[in-house]
Every structure is written in structure tokens, then in C-alpha cells.
């Protein structure tokens, strides 16, 4: 169902993929957009228990796309170093395909936003809780259940 990588030498191990997803702070979500056009949008995320979580407003282009078709892709770029004298780029990235689910259950939403907030503000438990209590009613949380994942790096980094 999912394509195999052509350049197998450049394929990242599962451990490296997991490290990149934990380390990354932003990724690009692609959904089935309006009029059949793909819609790709950068966003902050957290990788937890082999799933991706992100938050957004309760309405908008990405949610419309997810409601239309819950199959999505998500990409995280770990390294992107242009090397002009060699006419190449030293890159490392991960791409995953999965199904997005809008969290409706209050406990699931709370757990997801707490995990997300802890990633971006690890040393401020009191501040996180205050912000979550204030903002949770107005925010939407989305979970991506991963169906396929791969990572690739420039041959020079192998």
C-alpha cells in the first residue's frame, strides 16, 4: 500500500525516526483541502505513544480537510543544510501517513493538551495548568494514528 523508499541506504532506523519526532518542534500537516487541492500547514506538535498530537482552533481549513477525509500526512524536517560548493543539501526528515481524529472526550483532550504543553513549557507546571484551564474550552485537539512512517537522510550523512 505504501511505497518503498528507492534509496534504501538513506533510510533511517526506527530509533532515529523516534528521536527526530521527539526532538522536533514543528512539522507540516497535509490534508485534503478545498476543491481537491492539497492543503499543507506548519504547526507545533508532540509525539507521544506512537501518535502525533496538535491543537488548533475549533474551525478552519485543516479541520474541514480532516472532516472531509481523515487520511493525512505529516512531515518533520530535522536538518536542512545547503552546501553550495557541492550543489547539494544535507537533509534529514521524517514523513508519516495516518488517520486524524478530532478528540471529543474531555479527558482525552485534557491529556493531549497537557502532553503538548509539557513539551513546550516543561519547567512551568503551574503556568501550564493555568493556561490549559483557561484555554481548553476554546481549543480543538487532534490525534494522528500513524499507519506508515519513514525517515530519510542525505547520503553524505549516512
N, C-alpha and C positions, 0 to 999 in steps of 0.2 A: 504494500500500500504506500509506504513512504520510500522515497528514492534513497539509494545507497550513495554515499559520498564517492565521487570519482577518484579523488586523490587520497587514498586511504592512509598514506604516510602522514598526512596532515591532520588526521582525525584525533581529537582529544579524548583522553581517558575519562571515564565517568567521574573519577576523583577530581580531575582538573575542571570538568564541567561544573561539578557541585561547588568547588572553590570559587569559580567565576561568578556563579549565581549568588552565592552568599556575599561576596565582596562587592559586587556591582551595586550602584545606587540608582541607575536609570536604565530603562530599556524602551524598545519601540514595540507597541502593540499594533497589530494589523487585524482589521475586521472587514467584513463585507459591508462596504459603505453604500451611500446613496447612488441610485441609478446604475448599480453594478460596478462602480468604481471601488477599488480597494481604498481603505482609509487607514493610514498609519499615523500613530501619535506617540510621542515620547511621554513617559511617565515614570514616577517613582514606584518602587515595588519592594516586596520582600519575598524571599524564597524560604519556605518552611514546610517540613514534612512532605517533600517532593511535590509541592504545589506553589504556584505564584499567587500572591495577593496584591491588590492595589485598591485605592479608593478614588472616588470621583464624585461629581455632582449627581443628583438623582435623575437628571435628564441630560441629553446631549447626543452628539453624533456617535460616540463609541458605544453607548448603551443601546441606541437604536440599531446599530450594526449587530451587536450581540443578540438582541431580541430577534432580529431578522434571521440570523444564522450564528449559532453559538460556537462554530469552529473558528479558531483564531490562531495566529502565530505571534510569537514574542521573541525579540532579538536583544541580546546584551552584547555590547562591544567592550571587550576588556582592554584591548590595546589597538592603537591605530597610529603608527609612526611612519610617516612618509620619509623615504630615503631617496632624495632626488638624484644623487650620483649613481644609484643603482637602478633607477627607473622602476622602483617597486615600493611596496608598503609592507612593513612588518605588522601583521594584524593577528588578533586572537579574538574569537567571538563564539557565541552560543546562540543557537536558534532552536526553538521548541514549537511544537504544534499541539494543540489541546482544545478542550471544550471549556468555555467560560460559563460560569454560573453566578448570577446575581444573588448574593446572600440575603435572605429574608428573615431568618430566625435571629432574634435579638442577641442571643448568647453567641451564636456563630459570628455575627457582626462585631460584637464586643471583643471576642477573642482575636479576630483578624486585625482589628484596628489597634489592639494592644501590642500584637506582634510587630505590626508595621511601625508603630510609634517607638517601640523599644529599639528598633534598628536605627532610627534616625535621631533619637534623643535618649541614648542609653543611660545617662547619668542623672536624669531628672524625673524620677518616678512620680513625685508629687505634681510637677508641672504637666507631665503626660496625662495623668489621671484627670486633672482639672480640664485640660484641653479636650480629652475624649468625652468627658461628661457633658461639656458644653456643645461639642460639635457632632456627636454621634447621631442625634435625630435628623440632622440635615445632610448626612453623608451616605453614599452608597458604597458598599464593599463588594468586590468581585473576586472570585476564586477561579484560577485556571487549573484544571485537572490535566496533567501532561500525558499525551498519548505517544509522543515521539520527541526525542531530543538528540541533538548532535552538536559538536563543537569542532572548530577548525582553526588552525594557526598557519601562519606563513611557513613555507618550507625552511626558511632561514632560522626559524625558532625551534624547529624540531630537533 
